[in-house]
Every structure is written in C-alpha cells, then in structure tokens.
Amino acid sequence: MRYWGLDILMCLYCKKFPLELYIIEEEKQSINVTDIETPLCKSYCGYLKENIVQGKEYPCYECLRTGIKTAVLYCPDCKHWYPVRDGIIVMLVDSKRKLEKDREFLEKYKDKIPEFILREGKPVNLSQTT
C-alpha cells in the first residue's frame, strides 16, 4: 500500500473520507519517480494527513518511496477497520471477511494498534468473546 491510497479510499459502510491510517510497519523502497506530476493526490495527502492546497509543495517523491507493509485503516465514524497485510489492503464487507483471521491480526499487533480499535473496532475486536 502507498499513502496516496488515502486520496481515494472511503469506508465501505458510511462512506467516510478520508480514513485514518495507523502504520505498524513500513519500508523505504527504491522507486523511479522521474516525470511524476505533483501533487500526485488530488484532494487528500495521506503522507502529511492534510487536505491538498493548490500551489503548496508536497513531499510526493518521498511519499512514493515509502511502502506500507502492515497497518490498519480505520473509520472513526462507524468504527470499521480494515487490515493492511503484506502491503495489501483487505477492504471487504463484513460478510466476506475472515473474522478469525482479523482477530489474529489484532492479537499479533495489539501493542501497535490504538486501544479504541482493539476495544470497539468493527466487525471484530478483542473485547468480544468467541
């Protein structure tokens, strides 16, 4: 996943935009950014966590060289969360998700995920009994 994904992603349930990103693991990558028109994002810069302002300089080249390997995308309005595993966003409706795998993700990274997601996140959280 790349930060620029936050410029287009919205919650599947309440359509909240932008989603919040909580990074667990990222890596710097060697990517050719020659001839890329900036700003790359049109309305929201996920790297800086701010709306795009025309005429402002943005760190697009640095952003594009940052790969997000593990993270959580979170909707503060309806409390749904979506995992990022191995750089891939798992953004599915609840009926298509593997809730046990989501619970394992929360357990594995519970020291790096905000408490409110662990306690109240949907469709699964660590407060629920199995």
Secondary structure, DSSP 8 states (H G I E B T S, - for coil): --GGGGGT---TTT--SS-EEEEEEEEE-----TT--S---SSEETTTTEE--TT----HHHHHTEEEEEEEEE-TTT-BEEEEETTEE----GGGS-HHHHHHHHHHTTTTS-HHHHHH-BS--TTS--
